[in-house]
C-alpha cells in the first residue's frame, strides 16, 4: 500500500513538472515576442497546409509560421488537441486549416479563442463526397460527408494556395504584394505538374479504378478515371474477410489491372490482391507526411506522376 502511495505521488509530481515546463516555455516565448519586433504569428493545422503557407510566406521575416502537428502525423481526422497545441494557438493571429471536416477540433478552438481568425483553405472548392464511387453500391458508398483530401488534385491545391494567400493578405495588408507574387510563382510550379497529369489523362480517361484510400479519389478524378470501389484504409481500419473477398470480386469482375494504395496501411491487402488477381498495386504518396522543405509537395507529386507513367506506359 505504501509503495502505491509513493508511486501515485511520484506520478503527480511528474505531471506537474511536465505541465509547468510547458506553461513556463509558453510564457517565455510570449514574453520574447512582446519584447522583440512584432510579427504576424501564423499557425497551420497539418503538413499540406503548412507547405502551401511556407511557399506563400517565402522569406518574409515579418511572419512567424508554425505547424500544429508533427510532420509525420498524417491526416487529422482523429487528432486530439494537446495543452501544448492550445498554448500555441493562444498566441496565433491566424490559423490556417484544410477544412472540409478533416480538423474536427475546430469547434473546440473557436470556443477557446473566439477572436482567432481561422481560414479554411478548401473553402469554395467543389469537394467529392466521402466514399464517392460514382454510382457503385449505394448502400456502401453513398455518404453525405465530404472527402476533404483536395490537396491530392493539383488543380484544387493551387486554389488552396490562393485561398491561403488571400487570408495572409487580409491579415497583413502591408505585405500583400509579396504574398500575391509568391503564391503565383508557386502555382506556376504546381501547373507544371497539372500539365503532366493532363497528358497522362489521355491514356487513363474512362478506365475503372479501385483505390485503398479515399484521397486517391481526387487523383482518379484528375485522371478522368471512374472509381468503382473505394476501401479507405488507415491505422485503425480492420479489414474483414468479407471486405477482402468483395475487393477481389470487384477487381476480377471489372478486369482491374491497376490498384492505387498507400504502402503504410495498404501493403498487406495489396499483397493479397497481387497474389489472387492479375492486378498490379501501385503505392502512391498521400502527401500528408514529409520534411519541411518548400519544394516537398512538388517532389512528392512528381514521384507519384513518375509511378503513374510507369503504370500506364504505352505498350
Residue pairs with C-beta under 8 A, 6 or more apart in sequence:
19 83
22 83
22 84
22 87
23 87
26 87
26 88
26 90
26 91
29 91
30 91
33 39
33 41
33 64
33 91
39 61
39 62
39 63
39 64
40 62
40 63
40 64
40 93
40 94
40 168
40 171
40 172
41 64
41 66
41 91
41 92
41 93
41 94
42 53
42 57
42 63
42 64
42 65
42 66
42 92
42 93
42 94
42 95
42 96
42 168
42 171
43 65
43 66
43 67
43 68
43 88
43 89
43 92
43 94
43 95
43 96
44 50
44 53
44 65
44 66
44 67
44 68
44 95
44 96
44 97
45 67
45 68
45 69
45 76
45 95
45 96
45 97
45 98
45 102
45 103
46 67
46 68
46 69
46 73
46 74
46 75
46 76
46 79
46 98
46 102
46 103
46 288
47 67
47 69
47 71
47 73
47 287
47 288
47 289
47 290
48 98
48 151
48 157
48 287
48 288
48 297
49 96
49 97
49 98
49 121
49 160
49 164
50 65
50 67
50 71
50 292
51 290
51 292
51 294
51 296
51 297
52 121
52 151
52 157
52 160
52 161
52 164
52 186
52 297
53 65
53 96
53 164
53 168
54 65
54 292
54 294
55 161
55 182
55 183
55 186
55 294
56 161
56 164
56 165
56 168
56 179
56 182
56 183
56 186
57 63
57 65
57 168
57 179
57 182
58 178
58 182
60 175
60 178
60 179
62 172
62 174
62 175
63 168
63 172
63 175
66 88
67 292
68 85
68 88
68 89
69 76
69 79
71 289
71 290
71 291
71 292
72 289
73 79
73 288
73 289
74 234
74 235
74 286
74 288
74 289
75 102
75 149
75 234
75 286
75 288
76 98
76 102
76 103
76 104
76 105
77 102
77 104
77 234
78 104
78 236
79 103
79 104
79 105
80 105
81 105
81 108
81 109
86 112
89 95
89 109
89 112
89 113
89 116
90 113
92 113
92 116
93 116
93 117
93 171
94 116
94 117
94 118
94 119
94 167
94 168
94 171
95 109
95 116
95 117
95 118
95 119
96 119
96 121
96 164
96 167
97 103
97 106
97 118
97 119
97 120
97 121
98 120
98 121
98 122
98 148
98 150
98 151
98 160
99 120
99 121
99 122
99 123
99 148
100 120
100 122
100 125
100 127
100 146
100 147
100 148
100 150
101 145
101 146
101 148
102 148
102 149
106 118
109 116
109 118
110 116
110 118
117 167
117 171
119 163
119 164
119 167
120 163
121 160
121 161
121 163
121 164
122 148
122 150
122 156
122 160
122 163
123 163
124 159
124 163
125 150
125 156
125 159
125 160
127 146
127 147
127 148
127 150
128 146
128 147
128 217
128 218
128 221
129 142
129 143
129 144
129 145
129 146
129 147
130 143
130 144
130 145
130 146
130 147
130 214
131 140
131 141
131 142
131 143
131 147
131 214
131 230
131 232
132 141
132 143
132 147
132 217
132 227
132 230
133 141
133 227
133 228
133 229
133 230
134 226
134 227
134 228
136 227
136 228
136 229
137 229
141 230
147 214
147 215
147 217
147 218
149 214
149 215
149 217
149 218
149 286
150 156
150 157
150 160
150 218
151 157
151 160
151 287
151 297
152 215
152 216
152 218
152 219
152 222
152 286
152 287
153 218
153 219
153 221
153 222
154 190
154 191
154 193
154 194
154 197
154 222
154 301
155 194
155 222
156 218
157 190
157 297
158 187
158 190
158 191
158 194
161 183
161 186
161 187
161 190
162 183
162 187
164 183
165 179
165 180
165 182
165 183
168 175
168 179
169 175
169 176
169 179
169 180
172 179
189 298
190 298
193 298
193 301
193 302
193 305
194 222
196 305
197 222
197 223
197 305
197 308
200 223
200 305
200 308
200 309
200 312
201 222
201 223
201 224
203 312
203 314
204 223
204 224
204 225
204 308
204 312
205 223
205 224
205 225
206 224
206 225
206 226
207 225
207 226
208 225
208 226
208 227
208 228
208 254
208 255
208 256
209 216
209 220
209 225
209 226
209 227
209 228
209 256
209 258
209 259
209 260
210 227
210 228
210 229
210 230
210 231
210 247
210 250
210 251
210 254
210 256
210 259
210 260
210 279
211 217
211 220
211 227
211 229
211 230
211 231
211 259
211 260
211 261
212 231
212 232
212 233
212 259
212 260
212 261
212 262
212 265
212 266
212 269
212 270
213 232
213 233
213 234
213 260
213 261
213 262
213 265
213 266
213 286
214 230
214 232
215 262
215 286
215 287
216 227
216 230
216 260
216 284
216 286
217 227
217 230
219 260
219 284
219 304
220 226
220 227
220 260
221 227
223 308
228 250
228 254
228 256
229 246
229 247
229 250
229 251
231 239
231 243
231 247
231 269
233 239
233 261
233 262
233 265
233 266
233 269
234 265
235 265
237 265
239 269
244 269
244 272
247 269
247 273
248 272
248 273
248 276
248 277
250 256
251 259
251 273
251 277
251 279
252 277
256 277
256 279
257 278
257 279
257 280
258 279
258 280
258 281
258 282
258 311
258 312
259 270
259 273
259 279
259 280
259 281
259 282
260 281
260 282
260 284
261 267
261 269
261 270
261 281
261 282
261 283
261 284
262 283
262 284
262 285
262 286
263 270
263 283
266 281
266 283
267 283
270 281
270 283
273 279
273 281
274 280
274 281
280 311
282 307
282 308
282 311
283 307
284 304
284 307
284 308
285 300
285 301
285 303
285 304
287 297
287 300
287 301
290 296
290 297
290 300
